[in-house]
Amino acid sequence: FIPSHTVEHFYDPIESFKKIGNSLQKGGSLFISVPDMKHLAEFNLWPFNGVFFEHTYWCTTSVLTEILKKSGFEIEEIKHFINHSIFLKCKKQSSQDTALNLEYVEQNKVSHKWFSNSVNYFKKCVTEINEAVSKEQKPWFLFGAHYYSQVLIAMGLDTTNLKCILDNAPSKWDKRLYGTKLKCKKPEILRNEHSPYVICLLGSYTDEIKKQIKSEINPE
């Protein structure tokens, strides 16, 4: 069984893993990939440590270890992929371990600090963006029709001159960013803009998107 970037969306992860275990024989393998939430939180790459209405819990290796133990799995191997994703190889056990690792509790206390840092950091980002776009005195663009943009707007982003949201996903084009009246457009519309001003705050994807815009769409 191979859920890729899926288990961080579970509303009841223990119950969900138990159901997965019921479909496996003893010794059966479970391969999981999840975002590297610890790295993303530590370096303020995702708002709120990456926990929001889609990523429903703090999904780190320490948390997953405890959840999987209680669901009847043992982690056999963990591999990290360029601070982006974590891959775990797990094996189904004959029993569930209900003992709580106290080290896990201490690690979770650190995540509370990161959460506060994240809130303060993105509030600061909103202030800086508002100051920057006010100086432009022309329409500007915000890249990303997802929760990054929703968080920035909820924290007070001034959308007065925001022309539209940009996103690479065709399924989002010409639709509203959820919770707003802002329409999403394909990035290629920047080809018709002179020196467009684009805000790109996308965590580990920021450099990739900037490169895409400058090299493939509009070098200005």
C-alpha positions in Angstrom: 0.0 0.0 0.0 1.6 3.3 -1.1 -0.2 6.6 -0.1 1.9 9.5 -1.4 1.3 13.0 0.2 -2.0 11.7 1.4 -1.9 10.7 5.1 -1.3 14.3 6.3 -4.9 14.9 5.1 -6.4 12.2 7.3 -9.0 13.6 9.8 -8.5 10.5 12.0 -5.0 9.1 11.2 -5.0 6.3 13.7 -8.3 4.9 12.6 -7.3 5.4 8.9 -4.0 3.5 9.4 -5.9 0.7 11.2 -8.2 0.3 8.2 -5.2 0.2 6.0 -3.6 -2.5 8.3 -6.8 -4.6 8.0 -6.2 -4.9 4.3 -2.6 -6.2 4.8 -1.3 -9.5 6.1 1.1 -9.5 9.1 4.5 -8.3 7.8 2.8 -6.5 4.9 4.5 -3.3 3.8 3.2 0.3 3.9 5.2 3.0 2.1 4.4 6.6 3.0 5.5 10.0 1.7 4.7 13.2 3.5 5.9 16.9 3.4 8.9 17.6 5.6 6.8 19.7 7.9 9.6 20.1 10.5 11.9 21.7 8.0 9.2 23.9 6.5 8.2 25.1 9.9 11.7 25.6 11.2 12.5 27.9 8.3 9.0 29.6 8.0 8.4 28.2 4.6 4.7 27.4 5.3 2.2 29.4 7.2 1.1 27.9 10.5 3.7 25.1 10.3 1.8 23.7 7.3 -1.2 22.8 9.4 -4.5 24.1 8.0 -7.9 22.9 6.7 -6.2 20.4 4.3 -3.2 19.3 6.3 -5.1 18.4 9.4 -2.4 17.6 11.9 1.3 18.2 12.7 2.7 15.4 10.5 6.4 14.9 11.4 8.4 11.7 11.7 8.1 11.7 15.5 4.3 12.2 15.3 3.9 9.6 12.6 6.1 7.1 14.6 3.6 7.4 17.5 0.5 7.2 15.3 1.8 4.2 13.4 2.8 2.4 16.6 -0.7 2.8 17.9 -2.1 1.6 14.5 -0.1 -1.6 14.4 2.8 -0.6 12.3 6.6 -0.3 12.8 8.7 2.1 10.8 11.7 0.2 9.2 13.3 3.0 7.2 13.1 6.8 6.8 14.6 8.8 3.9 14.6 12.6 3.4 14.3 14.1 -0.1 16.0 17.6 -0.3 14.1 19.1 2.6 10.9 18.6 0.7 9.4 15.2 1.4 10.0 12.3 3.8 9.6 8.7 2.8 8.8 6.0 5.3 8.8 2.2 4.9 6.6 0.5 7.5 5.7 -3.1 8.3 2.4 -4.3 9.8 2.8 -5.8 13.3 0.6 -8.3 15.1 -0.1 -5.9 18.0 -0.5 -2.2 18.7 1.9 -0.3 21.0 0.0 2.1 23.2 2.9 3.4 25.3 3.5 7.2 24.7 7.1 8.2 24.0 7.8 11.3 26.3 10.4 12.5 23.8 7.6 13.0 21.3 5.8 15.2 23.8 8.9 17.4 24.3 9.3 17.7 20.5 5.8 18.9 20.2 6.5 21.7 22.6 9.1 23.0 20.1 6.4 23.0 17.4 4.3 25.4 19.4 7.3 27.9 19.3 7.6 27.4 15.6 3.9 28.0 15.2 4.1 31.4 17.0 7.2 32.3 14.9 5.2 31.4 11.8 2.3 33.7 12.6 4.6 36.6 13.4 6.7 36.0 10.3 3.8 36.0 7.9 2.3 39.1 9.6 5.6 40.8 8.8 5.4 39.6 5.2 2.0 41.1 4.8 3.2 44.5 6.1 6.2 44.4 3.8 4.1 43.4 0.8 1.5 46.1 1.5 4.3 48.7 1.6 5.9 47.4 -1.6 2.7 47.3 -3.7 1.5 50.7 -2.5 4.7 52.2 -4.0 4.0 50.5 -7.4 0.7 52.4 -7.9 -0.3 49.9 -10.6 -2.1 46.5 -10.7 0.0 43.6 -9.4 -0.3 39.8 -9.2 -0.2 37.2 -6.5 1.0 33.7 -7.4 -0.7 30.7 -5.9 -4.4 29.8 -5.7 -4.1 28.0 -2.4 -3.8 28.5 1.3 -0.7 30.6 1.2 -2.7 33.4 -0.6 -5.7 32.8 1.7 -3.5 33.2 4.8 -1.9 36.4 3.5 -5.3 37.9 2.6 -6.8 36.9 6.0 -3.8 38.6 7.7 -4.6 41.9 6.1 -3.0 41.8 2.6 -4.2 44.9 0.7 -5.9 43.6 -2.4 -7.1 46.9 -3.7 -4.9 46.8 -6.8 -4.4 43.1 -7.0 -5.3 42.2 -10.6 -5.7 38.5 -10.1 -4.3 35.3 -8.7 -1.9 33.2 -10.9 -1.6 29.5 -10.8 -0.2 26.7 -12.9 -3.2 24.3 -12.4 -5.6 24.5 -15.4 -8.4 23.3 -13.1 -8.2 26.6 -11.2 -8.2 29.0 -14.1 -11.1 31.4 -14.3 -12.4 30.3 -10.9 -12.4 32.2 -7.7 -9.8 31.8 -4.9 -12.0 30.1 -2.2 -13.2 32.7 0.3 -12.5 35.7 -2.0 -13.8 37.3 -5.1 -10.4 37.1 -6.8 -10.2 35.2 -10.1 -7.4 32.8 -10.9 -5.6 33.1 -14.3 -2.9 31.2 -16.0 0.6 32.7 -15.6 1.0 33.2 -19.4 -1.1 36.4 -19.1 2.1 38.0 -17.9 3.4 38.0 -21.4 1.1 40.9 -22.2 2.3 42.9 -19.1 5.1 45.5 -19.1 7.4 44.9 -16.1 4.7 43.0 -14.1 4.9 43.1 -10.3 4.4 39.6 -9.0 4.3 38.5 -5.3 5.6 34.9 -5.1 5.7 33.5 -1.6 5.5 29.7 -2.0 7.9 28.1 0.4 10.0 25.4 -1.2 8.4 26.2 -4.6 9.3 29.9 -4.7 12.6 29.7 -6.6 11.0 27.2 -9.1 8.1 29.6 -9.9 10.3 32.6 -10.2 12.5 30.8 -12.6 9.4 29.8 -14.6 8.2 33.3 -14.9 11.5 34.9 -15.8 12.7 32.2 -18.2 9.5 31.1 -19.9 6.9 33.9 -19.6 8.2 37.4 -19.0 11.9 38.2 -18.4 11.0 41.8 -17.3 
